């Protein structure tokens, strides 16, 4: 069985599409020429195994990811992808801002500021998107 037909891969790809839409697929495709195995791991483990678990809903998972990436302070590209994912699964802009502000207590003001700037960028990009009819 090829990895594209393995249950973990199929489940992971479906979950990735549900959460990230095309953005997640672009990340995976961008790895095809340098690390295709890593792209497969990215689908199978985080999305096929972890995101697919029943213990948390997708909003809660994305809130946790936004908090973690904000606190890391060095993952702006991934934070932007997950800010969009949080919006995609129903987390409000106000909730996102509150989560990022909360990180100032634990990760410091610079990390929270960087997170807020990333959120402003993602929110602004969404505002520029044409509304589908």
ROSE-4610 file (N, C-alpha, C; in Angstrom, 1 decimal, always signed):
// ROSE-4610
residu = [X/X/X/X/X/X/X/X/X/X/X/X/X/X/X/X/X/X/X/X/X/X/X/X/X/X/X/X/X/X/X/X/X/X/X/X/X/X/X/X/X/X/X/X/X/X/X/X/X/X/X/X/X/X/X/X/X/X/X/X/X/X/X/X/X/X/X/X/X/X/X/X/X/X/X/X/X/X/X/X/X/X/X/X/X/X/X/X/X/X/X/X/X/X/X/X/X/X/X/X/X/X/X/X/X/X/X/X/X/X/X/X/X/X/X/X/X/X/X/X/X/X/X/X/X/X/X/X/X/X/X/X/X/X/X/X/X/X/X/X/X/X/X/X/X/X/X/X/X/X/X/X/X/X/X/X/X/X/X/X/X/X/X/X/X/X/X/X/X/X/X/X/X/X/X/X/X/X/X/X/X/X/X/X/X/X/X/X/X/X/X/X/X/X/X/X/X/X/X/X/X/X/X/X/X/X/X/X/X/X/X/X/X/X/X/X/X/X/X/X/X/X/X/X/X/X/X/X/X/X/X/X/X/X/X/X/X/X/X/X/X/X/X/X/X/X/X/X/X/X/X/X/X/X/X/X/X/X/X/X/X/X/X/X/X/X/X/X/X/X/X/X/X/X/X/X/X/X/X/X/X/X/X/X/X/X/X/X/X/X/X/X/X/X/X/X/X/X/X/X/X/X/X/X/X/X/X/X/X/X/X/X/X/X/X/X/X/X/X/X/X/X/X/X/X/X/X/X/X/X/X/X/X/X/X/X/X/X/X/X/X/X/X/X/X/X/X/X/X/X/X/X/X/X/X/X/X/X/X/X/X/X/X/X/X/X/X/X/X/X/X/X/X/X/X/X/X/X/X/X/X/X/X/X/X/X/X/X/X/X/X/X/X/X/X/X/X/X/X]
num = [1/1/1/2/2/2/3/3/3/4/4/4/5/5/5/6/6/6/7/7/7/8/8/8/9/9/9/10/10/10/11/11/11/12/12/12/13/13/13/14/14/14/15/15/15/16/16/16/17/17/17/18/18/18/19/19/19/20/20/20/21/21/21/22/22/22/23/23/23/24/24/24/25/25/25/26/26/26/27/27/27/28/28/28/29/29/29/30/30/30/31/31/31/32/32/32/33/33/33/34/34/34/35/35/35/36/36/36/37/37/37/38/38/38/39/39/39/40/40/40/41/41/41/42/42/42/43/43/43/44/44/44/45/45/45/46/46/46/47/47/47/48/48/48/49/49/49/50/50/50/51/51/51/52/52/52/53/53/53/54/54/54/55/55/55/56/56/56/57/57/57/58/58/58/59/59/59/60/60/60/61/61/61/62/62/62/63/63/63/64/64/64/65/65/65/66/66/66/67/67/67/68/68/68/69/69/69/70/70/70/71/71/71/72/72/72/73/73/73/74/74/74/75/75/75/76/76/76/77/77/77/78/78/78/79/79/79/80/80/80/81/81/81/82/82/82/83/83/83/84/84/84/85/85/85/86/86/86/87/87/87/88/88/88/89/89/89/90/90/90/91/91/91/92/92/92/93/93/93/94/94/94/95/95/95/96/96/96/97/97/97/98/98/98/99/99/99/100/100/100/101/101/101/102/102/102/103/103/103/104/104/104/105/105/105/106/106/106/107/107/107/108/108/108/109/109/109/110/110/110/111/111/111/112/112/112/113/113/113/114/114/114/115/115/115/116/116/116/117/117/117/118/118/118/119/119/119/120/120/120/121/121/121/122/122/122/123/123/123/124/124/124/125/125/125/126/126/126/127/127/127/128/128/128/129/129/129/130/130/130/131/131/131/132/132/132/133/133/133]
x = [+0.9/+0.0/+0.9/+0.6/+1.4/+0.9/+1.8/+1.4/+0.2/+0.0/-1.2/-2.5/-2.5/-3.7/-3.7/-2.7/-2.7/-3.8/-4.5/-5.6/-5.1/-3.9/-3.4/-3.3/-2.8/-2.5/-3.9/-4.8/-6.1/-6.9/-6.9/-7.5/-6.8/-5.5/-4.8/-5.0/-5.0/-5.2/-6.7/-7.6/-9.0/-9.1/-8.4/-8.4/-7.7/-6.5/-5.8/-6.7/-7.4/-8.3/-9.4/-9.9/-11.0/-10.5/-9.3/-8.8/-8.2/-7.3/-6.5/-6.9/-7.7/-8.1/-6.9/-6.8/-5.6/-4.3/-4.3/-3.1/-2.2/-2.9/-2.2/-1.6/-2.4/-1.9/-0.7/-0.7/+0.4/+1.7/+1.6/+2.7/+3.3/+2.4/+2.8/+3.4/+2.8/+3.4/+4.7/+4.9/+6.2/+7.4/+7.1/+8.1/+8.4/+7.6/+7.7/+9.1/+9.8/+11.1/+12.2/+12.0/+13.1/+13.0/+11.7/+11.6/+10.2/+9.9/+8.5/+8.1/+9.1/+8.8/+8.3/+8.9/+8.5/+7.1/+6.8/+5.4/+4.4/+4.8/+3.9/+3.8/+4.9/+4.8/+3.9/+4.0/+3.2/+1.7/+1.3/-0.1/-0.4/+0.4/+0.0/+0.0/+1.1/+1.1/+0.3/+0.6/-0.3/-1.7/-2.0/-3.4/-4.1/-3.4/-4.0/-4.1/-3.1/-3.1/-3.7/-3.1/-3.4/-4.7/-4.8/-6.0/-7.2/-7.1/-8.2/-8.7/-8.0/-8.5/-9.8/-10.6/-11.9/-11.9/-10.8/-10.7/-11.0/-10.7/-10.9/-11.5/-12.4/-12.9/-11.8/-12.0/-11.0/-10.8/-11.8/-11.6/-10.6/-10.8/-9.9/-8.5/-8.4/-7.0/-6.3/-7.1/-6.4/-6.1/-6.9/-6.6/-5.3/-5.1/-3.9/-2.7/-2.9/-1.8/-1.4/-2.4/-2.1/-1.3/-1.7/-1.1/+0.4/+0.6/+1.9/+2.8/+2.4/+3.2/+3.5/+2.5/+2.8/+3.9/+3.7/+4.7/+6.1/+6.2/+7.5/+8.2/+7.5/+8.1/+9.0/+9.1/+10.0/+9.4/+8.1/+7.4/+6.3/+6.6/+5.6/+4.9/+5.6/+4.9/+3.9/+4.3/+3.4/+2.2/+2.5/+1.5/+0.4/+0.9/-0.1/-1.0/-0.4/-1.2/-2.3/-1.9/-2.8/-3.8/-3.4/-4.4/-5.5/-5.2/-6.2/-7.0/-6.3/-7.0/-8.0/-7.6/-8.5/-9.7/-9.5/-10.7/-11.6/-10.9/-11.6/-12.5/-12.1/-12.8/-13.8/-13.9/-14.9/-14.4/-13.1/-12.6/-12.7/-13.3/-13.5/-12.2/-12.2/-11.0/-10.8/-11.9/-11.8/-11.1/-11.5/-10.9/-9.5/-9.1/-7.7/-6.9/-7.4/-6.7/-6.5/-7.5/-7.4/-6.4/-6.4/-5.4/-4.0/-3.8/-2.4/-2.1/-3.0/-2.7/-2.4/-3.1/-2.8/-1.3/-0.8/+0.6/+1.6/+1.2/+2.2/+2.5/+1.6/+1.9/+2.9/+2.9/+3.7/+4.9/+4.8/+5.9/+6.5/+5.9/+6.5/+5.8/+6.0/+5.3/+5.9/+7.2/+7.6/+6.9/+6.8/+6.1/+4.6/+4.0/+2.6/+2.4/+3.3/+3.3/+3.5/+4.4/+4.6/+3.4/+2.8/+1.5/+0.4/+0.3/-0.8/-0.5/+0.8/+1.1/+0.8/+1.0/+0.7/-0.8/-1.6/-3.0/-3.5/-3.0/-3.5/-3.2/-2.1/-1.8/-2.8/-3.1/-4.0/-5.4/-5.9/-7.2/-7.3/-6.3/-6.3/-6.4/-5.6/-5.7/-7.1/-7.7/-9.1/-10.1/-9.9/-10.7/-10.6/-9.5/-9.3/-9.8/-10.1/-10.6/-12.0/-12.3/-13.7/-14.6/-15.8/-16.8/-17.4/-17.4/-18.0/-19.5/-20.0/-21.4/-22.2]
y = [-1.2/+0.0/+1.2/+2.2/+3.4/+4.3/+5.3/+6.2/+7.0/+7.3/+8.1/+7.3/+6.0/+5.3/+4.7/+5.0/+4.5/+5.3/+4.6/+5.2/+6.5/+6.5/+7.8/+8.9/+8.6/+9.7/+10.2/+9.3/+9.7/+10.5/+10.1/+10.8/+12.1/+12.1/+13.4/+14.4/+14.0/+14.9/+15.5/+14.7/+15.2/+16.2/+15.9/+16.9/+18.1/+18.0/+19.2/+20.1/+19.5/+20.3/+20.9/+20.2/+20.8/+22.0/+21.9/+23.0/+24.1/+23.8/+24.8/+25.1/+24.3/+24.5/+24.4/+25.3/+25.2/+25.6/+26.5/+26.9/+25.7/+24.8/+23.6/+22.8/+22.6/+21.9/+22.6/+23.9/+24.6/+24.4/+24.3/+24.0/+22.6/+21.7/+20.3/+20.2/+20.9/+20.9/+21.6/+22.6/+23.3/+22.4/+21.3/+20.4/+19.3/+19.2/+18.0/+17.9/+19.0/+18.9/+18.8/+19.1/+19.0/+17.9/+17.6/+16.6/+16.0/+15.3/+14.7/+13.8/+13.1/+12.3/+13.1/+14.3/+15.2/+15.7/+16.0/+16.4/+15.3/+14.0/+12.9/+12.8/+13.0/+13.0/+14.1/+15.2/+16.4/+16.1/+15.3/+14.9/+13.8/+12.8/+11.6/+11.9/+12.5/+12.6/+13.8/+15.0/+16.1/+16.0/+15.8/+15.8/+14.5/+13.4/+12.1/+11.5/+11.8/+11.2/+12.2/+13.4/+14.3/+15.1/+15.8/+16.6/+15.8/+14.5/+13.6/+13.0/+13.2/+12.6/+13.3/+12.6/+13.1/+14.0/+14.2/+14.9/+16.4/+17.0/+18.5/+18.8/+19.8/+20.3/+21.1/+21.3/+22.0/+23.5/+24.1/+25.5/+25.5/+24.5/+24.4/+24.1/+23.2/+22.8/+24.0/+24.8/+25.9/+27.0/+27.2/+28.2/+27.8/+26.5/+26.0/+26.2/+26.0/+26.1/+27.6/+28.5/+29.9/+30.4/+29.9/+30.2/+29.7/+28.5/+27.9/+28.6/+28.8/+29.5/+30.9/+31.6/+33.0/+32.9/+32.0/+32.0/+31.6/+30.8/+30.4/+31.7/+32.6/+33.8/+33.7/+32.6/+32.4/+31.6/+31.6/+30.8/+31.6/+32.8/+33.7/+33.0/+32.4/+31.8/+30.7/+29.9/+28.9/+29.5/+30.5/+31.2/+31.8/+32.4/+33.0/+31.9/+30.7/+29.6/+29.2/+29.1/+28.7/+29.8/+31.0/+32.1/+31.9/+31.7/+31.5/+30.2/+29.2/+27.9/+28.2/+28.9/+29.2/+29.9/+30.9/+31.6/+30.6/+29.7/+28.7/+27.8/+27.4/+26.5/+27.2/+28.5/+29.2/+30.0/+30.1/+31.0/+32.4/+33.3/+34.7/+35.5/+36.6/+37.5/+38.0/+38.3/+38.7/+37.6/+36.4/+35.3/+35.1/+35.3/+35.2/+36.3/+37.5/+38.6/+38.4/+37.9/+37.6/+36.5/+35.5/+34.4/+34.9/+35.8/+36.3/+37.3/+38.1/+39.0/+38.2/+37.1/+36.2/+35.7/+35.6/+35.1/+36.1/+37.4/+38.4/+38.0/+37.4/+37.0/+35.9/+35.0/+33.8/+33.8/+34.6/+34.6/+36.0/+37.0/+38.3/+39.2/+40.5/+41.4/+41.3/+41.1/+41.0/+39.9/+38.7/+37.6/+37.9/+38.5/+38.9/+40.0/+40.9/+42.0/+41.4/+40.5/+39.8/+39.0/+38.4/+37.6/+38.5/+39.7/+40.6/+41.2/+41.4/+41.9/+40.9/+39.6/+38.5/+38.4/+38.6/+38.5/+39.7/+40.9/+42.0/+41.7/+41.1/+40.8/+39.8/+38.8/+37.7/+38.3/+39.1/+39.7/+40.6/+41.4/+42.3/+41.6/+40.5/+39.7/+39.2/+38.7/+38.2/+39.3/+40.5/+41.7/+42.0/+41.7/+42.0/+41.0/+39.8/+38.7/+39.0/+38.8/+39.0/+37.9/+38.4/+37.5/+36.6/+35.3/+34.4/+34.5/+34.4/+34.6/+33.3]
z = [+0.0/+0.0/+0.0/-0.9/-0.9/+0.2/+0.6/+1.7/+1.4/+0.1/-0.3/+0.0/+0.1/+0.4/+1.8/+2.6/+4.0/+4.8/+5.7/+6.5/+7.2/+7.7/+8.4/+7.5/+6.3/+5.3/+4.8/+4.4/+3.9/+5.0/+6.2/+7.3/+7.6/+7.5/+7.8/+6.7/+5.4/+4.3/+4.4/+4.8/+4.9/+6.0/+7.2/+8.3/+7.9/+7.2/+6.8/+5.9/+5.0/+4.1/+4.9/+5.9/+6.7/+7.5/+8.0/+8.8/+8.0/+7.1/+6.5/+5.0/+4.5/+3.1/+2.2/+1.2/+0.3/+0.9/+2.0/+2.6/+3.1/+3.7/+4.2/+3.0/+2.0/+0.8/+0.1/+0.2/-0.4/+0.4/+1.7/+2.6/+2.2/+2.1/+1.8/+0.4/-0.6/-1.9/-2.0/-1.1/-1.1/-0.7/+0.0/+0.5/-0.5/-1.6/-2.5/-3.1/-3.4/-4.1/-3.2/-1.9/-0.9/+0.1/+0.5/+1.6/+1.5/+0.5/+0.3/+1.5/+2.1/+3.3/+4.4/+4.6/+5.7/+5.4/+4.2/+3.9/+4.2/+4.0/+4.4/+5.9/+6.6/+8.1/+8.6/+8.0/+8.3/+8.2/+7.2/+7.0/+8.0/+8.1/+8.9/+10.4/+11.0/+12.4/+12.9/+12.6/+13.2/+12.9/+11.6/+11.1/+11.2/+10.8/+10.8/+12.2/+13.1/+14.4/+15.5/+15.5/+16.6/+16.4/+15.3/+15.1/+15.0/+14.6/+14.4/+15.7/+16.8/+18.1/+18.5/+19.3/+19.7/+20.9/+21.6/+22.9/+22.9/+21.8/+21.7/+20.3/+20.3/+19.0/+18.3/+17.0/+16.2/+16.7/+17.2/+17.7/+18.9/+19.8/+20.9/+20.5/+19.5/+19.0/+18.4/+17.6/+16.9/+17.9/+19.0/+20.0/+20.7/+21.0/+21.6/+20.7/+19.4/+18.4/+18.3/+18.2/+18.1/+19.4/+20.5/+21.8/+21.8/+21.4/+21.4/+20.4/+19.2/+18.2/+18.5/+19.1/+19.6/+20.7/+21.6/+22.7/+22.2/+21.2/+20.7/+20.2/+19.5/+19.1/+17.9/+17.3/+16.2/+15.0/+15.0/+14.0/+13.3/+12.9/+12.3/+11.0/+10.1/+9.0/+9.4/+10.4/+10.8/+11.6/+12.4/+13.1/+12.2/+11.1/+10.1/+9.5/+9.2/+8.7/+9.7/+11.0/+12.0/+12.5/+12.3/+12.5/+11.5/+10.3/+9.2/+9.5/+9.9/+10.3/+11.4/+12.4/+13.5/+13.0/+12.2/+11.6/+10.8/+10.0/+9.2/+10.0/+11.2/+12.0/+13.0/+13.0/+13.8/+15.0/+15.1/+16.2/+15.8/+16.6/+16.2/+16.3/+15.6/+15.7/+17.1/+17.8/+19.2/+20.1/+19.9/+20.7/+20.3/+19.1/+18.7/+19.3/+19.3/+19.9/+21.4/+22.1/+23.5/+23.8/+23.0/+23.2/+23.1/+22.1/+21.8/+23.0/+23.4/+24.6/+25.8/+26.0/+27.2/+27.2/+26.0/+25.9/+26.4/+26.5/+27.0/+28.5/+29.2/+30.6/+30.7/+29.7/+29.8/+28.9/+27.8/+26.8/+26.6/+27.2/+27.2/+26.1/+26.3/+25.4/+23.9/+23.7/+22.3/+21.6/+22.2/+21.5/+21.2/+22.2/+22.0/+20.9/+20.9/+19.9/+18.5/+18.4/+17.1/+16.7/+17.6/+17.3/+16.9/+17.6/+17.2/+15.8/+15.5/+14.1/+13.1/+13.4/+12.4/+12.3/+13.4/+13.3/+12.5/+12.7/+11.9/+10.4/+10.0/+8.6/+8.1/+8.8/+8.4/+8.3/+9.3/+9.3/+8.0/+7.8/+6.7/+5.3/+5.2/+4.0/+3.8/+4.8/+4.7/+4.3/+4.8/+4.5/+3.0/+2.4/+1.0/+0.1/+0.6/-0.2/-0.7/-2.0/-2.5/-1.9/-1.6/-1.0/-2.2/-1.9/-2.9/-3.0/-4.2/-4.3/-4.1]
